[in-house]
């Protein structure tokens, strides 16, 4: 299994719009990607957003980035982000 933790840099004042877009994408991922076991938006006590993702295989993670819903969500994030995300990819051990 492959885990991904993505720290998302959301522009100040754009949090509600960001959440709407991201939660819509999460709904599509859950409905359409059998190889994805977890795709969940989280927020820490300081207001920082993280996506927690879990894929059965590296191929499933690769396929995720090629889906129509993932590609279609990209333009919806325009103006909502304050920079590129920080992505951590991990091999699940147990």
PDB file of N, CA, C and O in Angstrom:
ATOM      1  N   UNK A   1       0.835  -1.190   0.000  1.00  0.00           N
ATOM      2  CA  UNK A   1       0.000   0.000   0.000  1.00  0.00           C
ATOM      3  C   UNK A   1       0.871   1.242   0.000  1.00  0.00           C
ATOM      4  O   UNK A   1       2.002   1.246   0.485  1.00  0.00           O
ATOM      5  N   UNK A   2       0.302   2.287  -0.560  1.00  0.00           N
ATOM      6  CA  UNK A   2       0.978   3.575  -0.637  1.00  0.00           C
ATOM      7  C   UNK A   2       0.120   4.610   0.094  1.00  0.00           C
ATOM      8  O   UNK A   2      -1.074   4.744  -0.174  1.00  0.00           O
ATOM      9  N   UNK A   3       0.742   5.331   1.010  1.00  0.00           N
ATOM     10  CA  UNK A   3       0.066   6.420   1.711  1.00  0.00           C
ATOM     11  C   UNK A   3       0.613   7.742   1.197  1.00  0.00           C
ATOM     12  O   UNK A   3       1.786   7.848   0.840  1.00  0.00           O
ATOM     13  N   UNK A   4      -0.243   8.734   1.164  1.00  0.00           N
ATOM     14  CA  UNK A   4       0.156  10.082   0.763  1.00  0.00           C
ATOM     15  C   UNK A   4      -0.394  11.049   1.803  1.00  0.00           C
ATOM     16  O   UNK A   4      -1.556  10.968   2.204  1.00  0.00           O
ATOM     17  N   UNK A   5       0.470  11.965   2.228  1.00  0.00           N
ATOM     18  CA  UNK A   5       0.048  13.069   3.075  1.00  0.00           C
ATOM     19  C   UNK A   5       0.385  14.334   2.304  1.00  0.00           C
ATOM     20  O   UNK A   5       1.550  14.606   2.015  1.00  0.00           O
ATOM     21  N   UNK A   6      -0.636  15.097   1.977  1.00  0.00           N
ATOM     22  CA  UNK A   6      -0.438  16.325   1.211  1.00  0.00           C
ATOM     23  C   UNK A   6      -0.805  17.513   2.087  1.00  0.00           C
ATOM     24  O   UNK A   6      -1.953  17.649   2.513  1.00  0.00           O
ATOM     25  N   UNK A   7       0.178  18.376   2.355  1.00  0.00           N
ATOM     26  CA  UNK A   7      -0.086  19.617   3.071  1.00  0.00           C
ATOM     27  C   UNK A   7      -0.479  20.643   2.032  1.00  0.00           C
ATOM     28  O   UNK A   7       0.282  20.928   1.107  1.00  0.00           O
ATOM     29  N   UNK A   8      -1.676  21.199   2.186  1.00  0.00           N
ATOM     30  CA  UNK A   8      -2.237  22.095   1.183  1.00  0.00           C
ATOM     31  C   UNK A   8      -2.179  23.535   1.678  1.00  0.00           C
ATOM     32  O   UNK A   8      -2.648  23.843   2.774  1.00  0.00           O
ATOM     33  N   UNK A   9      -1.610  24.402   0.875  1.00  0.00           N
ATOM     34  CA  UNK A   9      -1.433  25.805   1.241  1.00  0.00           C
ATOM     35  C   UNK A   9      -2.595  26.619   0.688  1.00  0.00           C
ATOM     36  O   UNK A   9      -2.599  27.009  -0.480  1.00  0.00           O
ATOM     37  N   UNK A  10      -3.575  26.868   1.541  1.00  0.00           N
ATOM     38  CA  UNK A  10      -4.796  27.561   1.138  1.00  0.00           C
ATOM     39  C   UNK A  10      -4.633  29.062   1.387  1.00  0.00           C
ATOM     40  O   UNK A  10      -4.124  29.475   2.429  1.00  0.00           O
ATOM     41  N   UNK A  11      -5.064  29.859   0.432  1.00  0.00           N
ATOM     42  CA  UNK A  11      -4.979  31.317   0.559  1.00  0.00           C
ATOM     43  C   UNK A  11      -5.898  31.796   1.681  1.00  0.00           C
ATOM     44  O   UNK A  11      -7.009  31.293   1.853  1.00  0.00           O
ATOM     45  N   UNK A  12      -5.417  32.768   2.431  1.00  0.00           N
ATOM     46  CA  UNK A  12      -6.202  33.337   3.532  1.00  0.00           C
ATOM     47  C   UNK A  12      -7.520  33.889   3.004  1.00  0.00           C
ATOM     48  O   UNK A  12      -7.563  34.578   1.984  1.00  0.00           O
ATOM     49  N   UNK A  13      -8.583  33.572   3.715  1.00  0.00           N
ATOM     50  CA  UNK A  13      -9.911  34.032   3.330  1.00  0.00           C
ATOM     51  C   UNK A  13     -10.596  33.168   2.292  1.00  0.00           C
ATOM     52  O   UNK A  13     -11.749  33.422   1.947  1.00  0.00           O
ATOM     53  N   UNK A  14      -9.915  32.152   1.787  1.00  0.00           N
ATOM     54  CA  UNK A  14     -10.462  31.280   0.741  1.00  0.00           C
ATOM     55  C   UNK A  14     -10.796  29.892   1.279  1.00  0.00           C
ATOM     56  O   UNK A  14     -11.061  28.976   0.501  1.00  0.00           O
ATOM     57  N   UNK A  15     -10.786  29.728   2.579  1.00  0.00           N
ATOM     58  CA  UNK A  15     -10.956  28.406   3.180  1.00  0.00           C
ATOM     59  C   UNK A  15     -12.291  27.741   2.822  1.00  0.00           C
ATOM     60  O   UNK A  15     -12.318  26.562   2.469  1.00  0.00           O
ATOM     61  N   UNK A  16     -13.382  28.481   2.912  1.00  0.00           N
ATOM     62  CA  UNK A  16     -14.696  27.883   2.635  1.00  0.00           C
ATOM     63  C   UNK A  16     -14.801  27.430   1.177  1.00  0.00           C
ATOM     64  O   UNK A  16     -15.313  26.346   0.898  1.00  0.00           O
ATOM     65  N   UNK A  17     -14.323  28.247   0.262  1.00  0.00           N
ATOM     66  CA  UNK A  17     -14.371  27.879  -1.156  1.00  0.00           C
ATOM     67  C   UNK A  17     -13.467  26.680  -1.427  1.00  0.00           C
ATOM     68  O   UNK A  17     -13.830  25.775  -2.179  1.00  0.00           O
ATOM     69  N   UNK A  18     -12.291  26.682  -0.808  1.00  0.00           N
ATOM     70  CA  UNK A  18     -11.379  25.556  -0.952  1.00  0.00           C
ATOM     71  C   UNK A  18     -12.034  24.262  -0.459  1.00  0.00           C
ATOM     72  O   UNK A  18     -11.997  23.242  -1.146  1.00  0.00           O
ATOM     73  N   UNK A  19     -12.628  24.310   0.726  1.00  0.00           N
ATOM     74  CA  UNK A  19     -13.266  23.119   1.287  1.00  0.00           C
ATOM     75  C   UNK A  19     -14.359  22.596   0.366  1.00  0.00           C
ATOM     76  O   UNK A  19     -14.493  21.385   0.192  1.00  0.00           O
ATOM     77  N   UNK A  20     -15.132  23.484  -0.219  1.00  0.00           N
ATOM     78  CA  UNK A  20     -16.205  23.056  -1.124  1.00  0.00           C
ATOM     79  C   UNK A  20     -15.639  22.300  -2.321  1.00  0.00           C
ATOM     80  O   UNK A  20     -16.152  21.242  -2.685  1.00  0.00           O
ATOM     81  N   UNK A  21     -14.591  22.833  -2.931  1.00  0.00           N
ATOM     82  CA  UNK A  21     -13.984  22.181  -4.090  1.00  0.00           C
ATOM     83  C   UNK A  21     -13.343  20.850  -3.679  1.00  0.00           C
ATOM     84  O   UNK A  21     -13.541  19.833  -4.344  1.00  0.00           O
ATOM     85  N   UNK A  22     -12.582  20.859  -2.592  1.00  0.00           N
ATOM     86  CA  UNK A  22     -11.876  19.650  -2.176  1.00  0.00           C
ATOM     87  C   UNK A  22     -12.839  18.552  -1.741  1.00  0.00           C
ATOM     88  O   UNK A  22     -12.618  17.379  -2.042  1.00  0.00           O
ATOM     89  N   UNK A  23     -13.892  18.918  -1.045  1.00  0.00           N
ATOM     90  CA  UNK A  23     -14.861  17.897  -0.622  1.00  0.00           C
ATOM     91  C   UNK A  23     -15.608  17.322  -1.816  1.00  0.00           C
ATOM     92  O   UNK A  23     -15.978  16.148  -1.808  1.00  0.00           O
ATOM     93  N   UNK A  24     -15.831  18.133  -2.837  1.00  0.00           N
ATOM     94  CA  UNK A  24     -16.433  17.616  -4.068  1.00  0.00           C
ATOM     95  C   UNK A  24     -15.512  16.630  -4.761  1.00  0.00           C
ATOM     96  O   UNK A  24     -15.959  15.590  -5.244  1.00  0.00           O
ATOM     97  N   UNK A  25     -14.225  16.954  -4.811  1.00  0.00           N
ATOM     98  CA  UNK A  25     -13.254  16.039  -5.400  1.00  0.00           C
ATOM     99  C   UNK A  25     -13.184  14.752  -4.586  1.00  0.00           C
ATOM    100  O   UNK A  25     -13.157  13.661  -5.155  1.00  0.00           O
ATOM    101  N   UNK A  26     -13.155  14.868  -3.280  1.00  0.00           N
ATOM    102  CA  UNK A  26     -13.091  13.676  -2.420  1.00  0.00           C
ATOM    103  C   UNK A  26     -14.288  12.756  -2.669  1.00  0.00           C
ATOM    104  O   UNK A  26     -14.143  11.534  -2.698  1.00  0.00           O
ATOM    105  N   UNK A  27     -15.442  13.337  -2.845  1.00  0.00           N
ATOM    106  CA  UNK A  27     -16.644  12.532  -3.123  1.00  0.00           C
ATOM    107  C   UNK A  27     -16.485  11.754  -4.426  1.00  0.00           C
ATOM    108  O   UNK A  27     -16.854  10.582  -4.499  1.00  0.00           O
ATOM    109  N   UNK A  28     -15.934  12.403  -5.459  1.00  0.00           N
ATOM    110  CA  UNK A  28     -15.705  11.743  -6.745  1.00  0.00           C
ATOM    111  C   UNK A  28     -14.661  10.634  -6.627  1.00  0.00           C
ATOM    112  O   UNK A  28     -14.824   9.555  -7.197  1.00  0.00           O
ATOM    113  N   UNK A  29     -13.599  10.905  -5.893  1.00  0.00           N
ATOM    114  CA  UNK A  29     -12.557   9.891  -5.713  1.00  0.00           C
ATOM    115  C   UNK A  29     -13.142   8.665  -5.034  1.00  0.00           C
ATOM    116  O   UNK A  29     -12.933   7.539  -5.486  1.00  0.00           O
ATOM    117  N   UNK A  30     -13.874   8.880  -3.952  1.00  0.00           N
ATOM    118  CA  UNK A  30     -14.457   7.746  -3.209  1.00  0.00           C
ATOM    119  C   UNK A  30     -15.431   6.944  -4.060  1.00  0.00           C
ATOM    120  O   UNK A  30     -15.512   5.723  -3.921  1.00  0.00           O
ATOM    121  N   UNK A  31     -16.163   7.607  -4.928  1.00  0.00           N
ATOM    122  CA  UNK A  31     -17.171   6.929  -5.743  1.00  0.00           C
ATOM    123  C   UNK A  31     -16.582   6.205  -6.948  1.00  0.00           C
ATOM    124  O   UNK A  31     -17.176   5.253  -7.454  1.00  0.00           O
ATOM    125  N   UNK A  32     -15.417   6.650  -7.407  1.00  0.00           N
ATOM    126  CA  UNK A  32     -14.928   6.171  -8.698  1.00  0.00           C
ATOM    127  C   UNK A  32     -13.561   5.507  -8.702  1.00  0.00           C
ATOM    128  O   UNK A  32     -13.134   5.010  -9.744  1.00  0.00           O
ATOM    129  N   UNK A  33     -12.865   5.482  -7.583  1.00  0.00           N
ATOM    130  CA  UNK A  33     -11.516   4.914  -7.562  1.00  0.00           C
ATOM    131  C   UNK A  33     -11.449   3.744  -6.584  1.00  0.00           C
ATOM    132  O   UNK A  33     -11.207   3.930  -5.392  1.00  0.00           O
ATOM    133  N   UNK A  34     -11.665   2.556  -7.098  1.00  0.00           N
ATOM    134  CA  UNK A  34     -11.655   1.356  -6.249  1.00  0.00           C
ATOM    135  C   UNK A  34     -10.293   1.120  -5.603  1.00  0.00           C
ATOM    136  O   UNK A  34     -10.213   0.480  -4.555  1.00  0.00           O
ATOM    137  N   UNK A  35      -9.234   1.621  -6.203  1.00  0.00           N
ATOM    138  CA  UNK A  35      -7.889   1.436  -5.670  1.00  0.00           C
ATOM    139  C   UNK A  35      -7.508   2.418  -4.577  1.00  0.00           C
ATOM    140  O   UNK A  35      -6.408   2.347  -4.029  1.00  0.00           O
ATOM    141  N   UNK A  36      -8.407   3.325  -4.263  1.00  0.00           N
ATOM    142  CA  UNK A  36      -8.155   4.321  -3.217  1.00  0.00           C
ATOM    143  C   UNK A  36      -8.997   3.962  -1.998  1.00  0.00           C
ATOM    144  O   UNK A  36     -10.227   3.973  -2.056  1.00  0.00           O
ATOM    145  N   UNK A  37      -8.323   3.643  -0.897  1.00  0.00           N
ATOM    146  CA  UNK A  37      -9.025   3.254   0.331  1.00  0.00           C
ATOM    147  C   UNK A  37      -9.314   4.425   1.262  1.00  0.00           C
ATOM    148  O   UNK A  37     -10.171   4.316   2.139  1.00  0.00           O
ATOM    149  N   UNK A  38      -8.619   5.536   1.088  1.00  0.00           N
ATOM    150  CA  UNK A  38      -8.811   6.701   1.961  1.00  0.00           C
ATOM    151  C   UNK A  38      -8.468   7.954   1.182  1.00  0.00           C
ATOM    152  O   UNK A  38      -7.414   8.029   0.550  1.00  0.00           O
ATOM    153  N   UNK A  39      -9.346   8.932   1.223  1.00  0.00           N
ATOM    154  CA  UNK A  39      -9.111  10.229   0.601  1.00  0.00           C
ATOM    155  C   UNK A  39      -9.882  11.234   1.431  1.00  0.00           C
ATOM    156  O   UNK A  39     -11.045  11.527   1.152  1.00  0.00           O
ATOM    157  N   UNK A  40      -9.221  11.763   2.464  1.00  0.00           N
ATOM    158  CA  UNK A  40      -9.911  12.526   3.486  1.00  0.00           C
ATOM    159  C   UNK A  40      -9.217  13.855   3.750  1.00  0.00           C
ATOM    160  O   UNK A  40      -8.001  13.909   3.932  1.00  0.00           O
ATOM    161  N   UNK A  41     -10.000  14.917   3.768  1.00  0.00           N
ATOM    162  CA  UNK A  41      -9.504  16.248   4.086  1.00  0.00           C
ATOM    163  C   UNK A  41      -9.527  16.435   5.592  1.00  0.00           C
ATOM    164  O   UNK A  41     -10.525  16.148   6.253  1.00  0.00           O
ATOM    165  N   UNK A  42      -8.407  16.923   6.128  1.00  0.00           N
ATOM    166  CA  UNK A  42      -8.272  17.177   7.562  1.00  0.00           C
ATOM    167  C   UNK A  42      -7.742  18.589   7.767  1.00  0.00           C
ATOM    168  O   UNK A  42      -7.148  19.180   6.865  1.00  0.00           O
ATOM    169  N   UNK A  43      -7.965  19.124   8.970  1.00  0.00           N
ATOM    170  CA  UNK A  43      -7.446  20.441   9.323  1.00  0.00           C
ATOM    171  C   UNK A  43      -6.896  20.360  10.735  1.00  0.00           C
ATOM    172  O   UNK A  43      -7.568  19.858  11.636  1.00  0.00           O
ATOM    173  N   UNK A  44      -5.671  20.852  10.937  1.00  0.00           N
ATOM    174  CA  UNK A  44      -5.074  20.797  12.270  1.00  0.00           C
ATOM    175  C   UNK A  44      -5.517  21.996  13.113  1.00  0.00           C
ATOM    176  O   UNK A  44      -6.250  22.861  12.634  1.00  0.00           O
ATOM    177  N   UNK A  45      -5.072  22.039  14.355  1.00  0.00           N
ATOM    178  CA  UNK A  45      -5.491  23.079  15.297  1.00  0.00           C
ATOM    179  C   UNK A  45      -5.059  24.478  14.858  1.00  0.00           C
ATOM    180  O   UNK A  45      -5.636  25.471  15.302  1.00  0.00           O
ATOM    181  N   UNK A  46      -4.054  24.562  13.995  1.00  0.00           N
ATOM    182  CA  UNK A  46      -3.580  25.852  13.498  1.00  0.00           C
ATOM    183  C   UNK A  46      -4.267  26.281  12.204  1.00  0.00           C
ATOM    184  O   UNK A  46      -3.956  27.339  11.658  1.00  0.00           O
ATOM    185  N   UNK A  47      -5.200  25.464  11.710  1.00  0.00           N
ATOM    186  CA  UNK A  47      -5.929  25.787  10.490  1.00  0.00           C
ATOM    187  C   UNK A  47      -5.265  25.332   9.212  1.00  0.00           C
ATOM    188  O   UNK A  47      -5.681  25.724   8.121  1.00  0.00           O
ATOM    189  N   UNK A  48      -4.232  24.504   9.330  1.00  0.00           N
ATOM    190  CA  UNK A  48      -3.550  23.973   8.148  1.00  0.00           C
ATOM    191  C   UNK A  48      -4.295  22.756   7.614  1.00  0.00           C
ATOM    192  O   UNK A  48      -4.738  21.902   8.382  1.00  0.00           O
ATOM    193  N   UNK A  49      -4.429  22.685   6.298  1.00  0.00           N
ATOM    194  CA  UNK A  49      -5.146  21.582   5.656  1.00  0.00           C
ATOM    195  C   UNK A  49      -4.195  20.474   5.233  1.00  0.00           C
ATOM    196  O   UNK A  49      -3.090  20.729   4.754  1.00  0.00           O
ATOM    197  N   UNK A  50      -4.648  19.238   5.420  1.00  0.00           N
ATOM    198  CA  UNK A  50      -3.922  18.046   4.987  1.00  0.00           C
ATOM    199  C   UNK A  50      -4.890  17.106   4.298  1.00  0.00           C
ATOM    200  O   UNK A  50      -6.039  16.967   4.718  1.00  0.00           O
ATOM    201  N   UNK A  51      -4.421  16.458   3.233  1.00  0.00           N
ATOM    202  CA  UNK A  51      -5.167  15.354   2.625  1.00  0.00           C
ATOM    203  C   UNK A  51      -4.464  14.073   3.044  1.00  0.00           C
ATOM    204  O   UNK A  51      -3.248  13.944   2.900  1.00  0.00           O
ATOM    205  N   UNK A  52      -5.223  13.144   3.552  1.00  0.00           N
ATOM    206  CA  UNK A  52      -4.710  11.820   3.887  1.00  0.00           C
ATOM    207  C   UNK A  52      -5.241  10.866   2.825  1.00  0.00           C
ATOM    208  O   UNK A  52      -6.449  10.772   2.606  1.00  0.00           O
ATOM    209  N   UNK A  53      -4.323  10.158   2.166  1.00  0.00           N
ATOM    210  CA  UNK A  53      -4.686   9.288   1.051  1.00  0.00           C
ATOM    211  C   UNK A  53      -4.041   7.924   1.237  1.00  0.00           C
ATOM    212  O   UNK A  53      -2.921   7.814   1.736  1.00  0.00           O
ATOM    213  N   UNK A  54      -4.757   6.898   0.834  1.00  0.00           N
ATOM    214  CA  UNK A  54      -4.243   5.537   0.933  1.00  0.00           C
ATOM    215  C   UNK A  54      -4.658   4.771  -0.319  1.00  0.00           C
ATOM    216  O   UNK A  54      -5.843   4.669  -0.637  1.00  0.00           O
ATOM    217  N   UNK A  55      -3.661   4.235  -1.022  1.00  0.00           N
ATOM    218  CA  UNK A  55      -3.890   3.517  -2.276  1.00  0.00           C
ATOM    219  C   UNK A  55      -3.407   2.076  -2.151  1.00  0.00           C
ATOM    220  O   UNK A  55      -2.412   1.796  -1.484  1.00  0.00           O
ATOM    221  N   UNK A  56      -4.120   1.179  -2.797  1.00  0.00           N
ATOM    222  CA  UNK A  56      -3.749  -0.237  -2.766  1.00  0.00           C
ATOM    223  C   UNK A  56      -2.386  -0.473  -3.413  1.00  0.00           C
ATOM    224  O   UNK A  56      -1.584  -1.256  -2.905  1.00  0.00           O
ATOM    225  N   UNK A  57      -2.123   0.207  -4.541  1.00  0.00           N
ATOM    226  CA  UNK A  57      -0.871   0.016  -5.273  1.00  0.00           C
ATOM    227  C   UNK A  57      -0.356   1.362  -5.793  1.00  0.00           C
ATOM    228  O   UNK A  57      -1.084   2.354  -5.825  1.00  0.00           O
ATOM    229  N   UNK A  58       0.896   1.369  -6.192  1.00  0.00           N
ATOM    230  CA  UNK A  58       1.473   2.562  -6.821  1.00  0.00           C
ATOM    231  C   UNK A  58       0.737   2.885  -8.124  1.00  0.00           C
ATOM    232  O   UNK A  58       0.596   4.052  -8.490  1.00  0.00           O
ATOM    233  N   UNK A  59       0.275   1.859  -8.811  1.00  0.00           N
ATOM    234  CA  UNK A  59      -0.481   2.061 -10.052  1.00  0.00           C
ATOM    235  C   UNK A  59      -1.808   2.767  -9.779  1.00  0.00           C
ATOM    236  O   UNK A  59      -2.256   3.586 -10.580  1.00  0.00           O
ATOM    237  N   UNK A  60      -2.431   2.448  -8.650  1.00  0.00           N
ATOM    238  CA  UNK A  60      -3.676   3.126  -8.281  1.00  0.00           C
ATOM    239  C   UNK A  60      -3.431   4.608  -8.004  1.00  0.00           C
ATOM    240  O   UNK A  60      -4.244   5.453  -8.378  1.00  0.00           O
ATOM    241  N   UNK A  61      -2.320   4.922  -7.353  1.00  0.00           N
ATOM    242  CA  UNK A  61      -1.969   6.324  -7.116  1.00  0.00           C
ATOM    243  C   UNK A  61      -1.709   7.030  -8.442  1.00  0.00           C
ATOM    244  O   UNK A  61      -2.171   8.154  -8.639  1.00  0.00           O
ATOM    245  N   UNK A  62      -0.988   6.400  -9.338  1.00  0.00           N
ATOM    246  CA  UNK A  62      -0.715   6.977 -10.640  1.00  0.00           C
ATOM    247  C   UNK A  62      -2.018   7.216 -11.405  1.00  0.00           C
ATOM    248  O   UNK A  62      -2.195   8.264 -12.026  1.00  0.00           O
ATOM    249  N   UNK A  63      -2.920   6.248 -11.357  1.00  0.00           N
ATOM    250  CA  UNK A  63      -4.206   6.371 -12.055  1.00  0.00           C
ATOM    251  C   UNK A  63      -5.035   7.514 -11.487  1.00  0.00           C
ATOM    252  O   UNK A  63      -5.760   8.180 -12.226  1.00  0.00           O
ATOM    253  N   UNK A  64      -4.934   7.745 -10.186  1.00  0.00           N
ATOM    254  CA  UNK A  64      -5.681   8.832  -9.529  1.00  0.00           C
ATOM    255  C   UNK A  64      -5.403  10.166 -10.210  1.00  0.00           C
ATOM    256  O   UNK A  64      -6.328  10.927 -10.495  1.00  0.00           O
ATOM    257  N   UNK A  65      -4.141  10.445 -10.468  1.00  0.00           N
ATOM    258  CA  UNK A  65      -3.770  11.716 -11.085  1.00  0.00           C
ATOM    259  C   UNK A  65      -4.194  11.855 -12.531  1.00  0.00           C
ATOM    260  O   UNK A  65      -4.124  12.949 -13.092  1.00  0.00           O
ATOM    261  N   UNK A  66      -4.630  10.775 -13.144  1.00  0.00           N
ATOM    262  CA  UNK A  66      -5.038  10.785 -14.550  1.00  0.00           C
ATOM    263  C   UNK A  66      -6.555  10.781 -14.733  1.00  0.00           C
ATOM    264  O   UNK A  66      -7.039  10.831 -15.864  1.00  0.00           O
ATOM    265  N   UNK A  67      -7.302  10.723 -13.648  1.00  0.00           N
ATOM    266  CA  UNK A  67      -8.761  10.655 -13.762  1.00  0.00           C
ATOM    267  C   UNK A  67      -9.338  11.987 -14.221  1.00  0.00           C
ATOM    268  O   UNK A  67      -8.757  13.050 -13.999  1.00  0.00           O
ATOM    269  N   UNK A  68     -10.494  11.899 -14.865  1.00  0.00           N
ATOM    270  CA  UNK A  68     -11.172  13.112 -15.346  1.00  0.00           C
ATOM    271  C   UNK A  68     -11.576  14.006 -14.178  1.00  0.00           C
ATOM    272  O   UNK A  68     -11.493  15.230 -14.282  1.00  0.00           O
ATOM    273  N   UNK A  69     -12.012  13.415 -13.069  1.00  0.00           N
ATOM    274  CA  UNK A  69     -12.446  14.253 -11.941  1.00  0.00           C
ATOM    275  C   UNK A  69     -11.263  14.962 -11.293  1.00  0.00           C
ATOM    276  O   UNK A  69     -11.406  16.099 -10.842  1.00  0.00           O
ATOM    277  N   UNK A  70     -10.094  14.318 -11.235  1.00  0.00           N
ATOM    278  CA  UNK A  70      -8.911  14.974 -10.671  1.00  0.00           C
ATOM    279  C   UNK A  70      -8.451  16.117 -11.580  1.00  0.00           C
ATOM    280  O   UNK A  70      -8.197  17.230 -11.121  1.00  0.00           O
ATOM    281  N   UNK A  71      -8.351  15.817 -12.882  1.00  0.00           N
ATOM    282  CA  UNK A  71      -7.932  16.850 -13.829  1.00  0.00           C
ATOM    283  C   UNK A  71      -8.945  17.994 -13.882  1.00  0.00           C
ATOM    284  O   UNK A  71      -8.564  19.160 -13.992  1.00  0.00           O
ATOM    285  N   UNK A  72     -10.212  17.667 -13.806  1.00  0.00           N
ATOM    286  CA  UNK A  72     -11.261  18.684 -13.856  1.00  0.00           C
ATOM    287  C   UNK A  72     -11.296  19.573 -12.628  1.00  0.00           C
ATOM    288  O   UNK A  72     -11.746  20.716 -12.703  1.00  0.00           O
ATOM    289  N   UNK A  73     -10.829  19.064 -11.501  1.00  0.00           N
ATOM    290  CA  UNK A  73     -10.831  19.857 -10.269  1.00  0.00           C
ATOM    291  C   UNK A  73      -9.732  20.913 -10.286  1.00  0.00           C
ATOM    292  O   UNK A  73      -9.867  21.949  -9.635  1.00  0.00           O
ATOM    293  N   UNK A  74      -8.648  20.672 -11.018  1.00  0.00           N
ATOM    294  CA  UNK A  74      -7.515  21.594 -11.017  1.00  0.00           C
ATOM    295  C   UNK A  74      -7.889  23.054 -11.225  1.00  0.00           C
ATOM    296  O   UNK A  74      -7.512  23.896 -10.410  1.00  0.00           O
ATOM    297  N   UNK A  75      -8.618  23.382 -12.290  1.00  0.00           N
ATOM    298  CA  UNK A  75      -8.976  24.785 -12.522  1.00  0.00           C
ATOM    299  C   UNK A  75      -9.862  25.377 -11.423  1.00  0.00           C
ATOM    300  O   UNK A  75      -9.863  26.590 -11.215  1.00  0.00           O
ATOM    301  N   UNK A  76     -10.598  24.545 -10.735  1.00  0.00           N
ATOM    302  CA  UNK A  76     -11.470  25.030  -9.660  1.00  0.00           C
ATOM    303  C   UNK A  76     -10.681  25.543  -8.463  1.00  0.00           C
ATOM    304  O   UNK A  76     -11.204  26.313  -7.658  1.00  0.00           O
ATOM    305  N   UNK A  77      -9.430  25.122  -8.343  1.00  0.00           N
ATOM    306  CA  UNK A  77      -8.586  25.573  -7.239  1.00  0.00           C
ATOM    307  C   UNK A  77      -7.888  26.907  -7.548  1.00  0.00           C
ATOM    308  O   UNK A  77      -7.225  27.472  -6.679  1.00  0.00           O
ATOM    309  N   UNK A  78      -8.035  27.405  -8.773  1.00  0.00           N
ATOM    310  CA  UNK A  78      -7.391  28.670  -9.147  1.00  0.00           C
ATOM    311  C   UNK A  78      -7.851  29.782  -8.209  1.00  0.00           C
ATOM    312  O   UNK A  78      -9.046  29.972  -7.986  1.00  0.00           O
ATOM    313  N   UNK A  79      -6.888  30.504  -7.671  1.00  0.00           N
ATOM    314  CA  UNK A  79      -7.183  31.596  -6.753  1.00  0.00           C
ATOM    315  C   UNK A  79      -7.423  31.181  -5.322  1.00  0.00           C
ATOM    316  O   UNK A  79      -7.564  32.029  -4.441  1.00  0.00           O
ATOM    317  N   UNK A  80      -7.471  29.867  -5.078  1.00  0.00           N
ATOM    318  CA  UNK A  80      -7.739  29.377  -3.715  1.00  0.00           C
ATOM    319  C   UNK A  80      -6.469  28.947  -2.996  1.00  0.00           C
ATOM    320  O   UNK A  80      -6.460  28.797  -1.774  1.00  0.00           O
ATOM    321  N   UNK A  81      -5.406  28.753  -3.750  1.00  0.00           N
ATOM    322  CA  UNK A  81      -4.176  28.223  -3.170  1.00  0.00           C
ATOM    323  C   UNK A  81      -3.135  29.333  -3.003  1.00  0.00           C
ATOM    324  O   UNK A  81      -3.078  30.288  -3.778  1.00  0.00           O
ATOM    325  N   UNK A  82      -2.306  29.168  -1.948  1.00  0.00           N
ATOM    326  CA  UNK A  82      -1.247  30.139  -1.663  1.00  0.00           C
ATOM    327  C   UNK A  82       0.122  29.559  -1.989  1.00  0.00           C
ATOM    328  O   UNK A  82       1.138  30.042  -1.491  1.00  0.00           O
ATOM    329  N   UNK A  83       0.152  28.543  -2.810  1.00  0.00           N
ATOM    330  CA  UNK A  83       1.400  27.905  -3.187  1.00  0.00           C
ATOM    331  C   UNK A  83       1.180  26.433  -3.460  1.00  0.00           C
ATOM    332  O   UNK A  83       0.094  25.895  -3.242  1.00  0.00           O
ATOM    333  N   UNK A  84       2.216  25.803  -3.935  1.00  0.00           N
ATOM    334  CA  UNK A  84       2.159  24.377  -4.260  1.00  0.00           C
ATOM    335  C   UNK A  84       2.019  23.543  -2.988  1.00  0.00           C
ATOM    336  O   UNK A  84       2.506  23.936  -1.928  1.00  0.00           O
ATOM    337  N   UNK A  85       1.360  22.404  -3.095  1.00  0.00           N
ATOM    338  CA  UNK A  85       1.266  21.527  -1.922  1.00  0.00           C
ATOM    339  C   UNK A  85       2.608  20.858  -1.629  1.00  0.00           C
ATOM    340  O   UNK A  85       3.467  20.731  -2.500  1.00  0.00           O
ATOM    341  N   UNK A  86       2.753  20.448  -0.406  1.00  0.00           N
ATOM    342  CA  UNK A  86       3.903  19.646   0.004  1.00  0.00           C
ATOM    343  C   UNK A  86       3.419  18.208   0.086  1.00  0.00           C
ATOM    344  O   UNK A  86       2.533  17.899   0.883  1.00  0.00           O
ATOM    345  N   UNK A  87       3.986  17.326  -0.722  1.00  0.00           N
ATOM    346  CA  UNK A  87       3.510  15.949  -0.832  1.00  0.00           C
ATOM    347  C   UNK A  87       4.524  14.995  -0.207  1.00  0.00           C
ATOM    348  O   UNK A  87       5.713  15.025  -0.525  1.00  0.00           O
ATOM    349  N   UNK A  88       4.026  14.157   0.680  1.00  0.00           N
ATOM    350  CA  UNK A  88       4.857  13.110   1.268  1.00  0.00           C
ATOM    351  C   UNK A  88       4.256  11.767   0.864  1.00  0.00           C
ATOM    352  O   UNK A  88       3.088  11.490   1.137  1.00  0.00           O
ATOM    353  N   UNK A  89       5.062  10.943   0.216  1.00  0.00           N
ATOM    354  CA  UNK A  89       4.633   9.613  -0.234  1.00  0.00           C
ATOM    355  C   UNK A  89       5.320   8.586   0.660  1.00  0.00           C
ATOM    356  O   UNK A  89       6.529   8.648   0.884  1.00  0.00           O
ATOM    357  N   UNK A  90       4.534   7.646   1.162  1.00  0.00           N
ATOM    358  CA  UNK A  90       5.038   6.668   2.126  1.00  0.00           C
ATOM    359  C   UNK A  90       4.645   5.264   1.735  1.00  0.00           C
ATOM    360  O   UNK A  90       3.562   5.046   1.192  1.00  0.00           O
ATOM    361  N   UNK A  91       5.507   4.319   2.002  1.00  0.00           N
ATOM    362  CA  UNK A  91       5.165   2.899   1.860  1.00  0.00           C
ATOM    363  C   UNK A  91       4.562   2.438   3.188  1.00  0.00           C
ATOM    364  O   UNK A  91       5.153   2.630   4.250  1.00  0.00           O
ATOM    365  N   UNK A  92       3.392   1.833   3.110  1.00  0.00           N
ATOM    366  CA  UNK A  92       2.740   1.329   4.322  1.00  0.00           C
ATOM    367  C   UNK A  92       3.404   0.027   4.712  1.00  0.00           C
ATOM    368  O   UNK A  92       3.504  -0.897   3.906  1.00  0.00           O
ATOM    369  N   UNK A  93       3.853  -0.042   5.943  1.00  0.00           N
ATOM    370  CA  UNK A  93       4.537  -1.231   6.459  1.00  0.00           C
ATOM    371  C   UNK A  93       3.572  -2.156   7.188  1.00  0.00           C
ATOM    372  O   UNK A  93       3.657  -3.375   7.040  1.00  0.00           O
ATOM    373  N   UNK A  94       2.683  -1.613   7.950  1.00  0.00           N
ATOM    374  CA  UNK A  94       1.746  -2.474   8.692  1.00  0.00           C
ATOM    375  C   UNK A  94       0.683  -1.697   9.363  1.00  0.00           C
ATOM    376  O   UNK A  94      -0.179  -2.275  10.026  1.00  0.00           O
TER     377      UNK A  94
END
